[in-house]
Amino acid sequence: MELPVNTFKAAIHARRQQIGLWCSIPSNFTAEILANSGFDWLLIDTEHTPNELANVYSQLQAVNGGTAHPIVRIPWNDAVVIKRYLDAGVQTFLIPMVQNAEEARAAVAATRYPPKGIRGFASAARSSRFGRVKDYYSKCEQELCVLVQVETQTALDNLEEICAVEGVDGVFIGPGDLSASIGYLGRQGEEAVVTLIEGAIGRITKAGNRAGILTPDATLARRYMAAGCVFTAVGSDSGLLVRHSEALAQSFKAG
């Protein structure tokens, strides 16, 4: 049995735009539906949702065979948490609240076996297809993708150093926390915030790394893509459910 190819990692390293959707609903049923909707990637969130490892495991199974590559945002930059999700078969991680190069290196180290890192050994986990992938331990690194999230002014101050960390495949800008960090809580669309983010995307690109972001605002998404963003989430499952259900109800109740 062959190790699954990380198509998302290959695409962003080739600078091919990858359009994604945020999955806040902790359901394998909705994940399976969305995996075949045409998106390049789905972000399965465990930081700001009531989602846990056992449920993520079933979501990973549900999206298998769809067009979308699953990315998991873990709740914190924690080596033990990363180890467990690696064994569950996660190939791409989004690590929240990375503030400096040291924290970025710790995130990468948690995904690597010794001597490069500190990942623990498991002989029959889903990651190796229960031991069926030949030479998994020597091959897995090339298909693992580490995305780190910068979402404060402190992280922006250290941006080039974070981008330079070996093994960091992408740098994701968190517009919500970043806007709060610079005094614009809940106002991600303010021009001062947007301009700062566009500048950060340019800095990430100039540093030789790859930028990502989430925004449900189509105009902003296109601005960030034009600025150099190569993995762009353009909405969320919960957002789609809220807005479209409201619109449907209103279309029948109005007048």
PyMOL commands that set and color helices and strands:
alter all, ss='L'
color gray80, all
select helices_A, chain A and resi 7-13+28-35+53-63+79-87+101-110+126-128+136-143+153-157+159-163+175-181+191-206+218-227+237-253
alter helices_A, ss='H'
color red, helices_A
select strands_A, chain A and resi 18-23+41-45+69-73+92-95+145-150+170-173+211-214+231-236
alter strands_A, ss='S'
color yellow, strands_A
deselect
rebuild
show_as cartoon
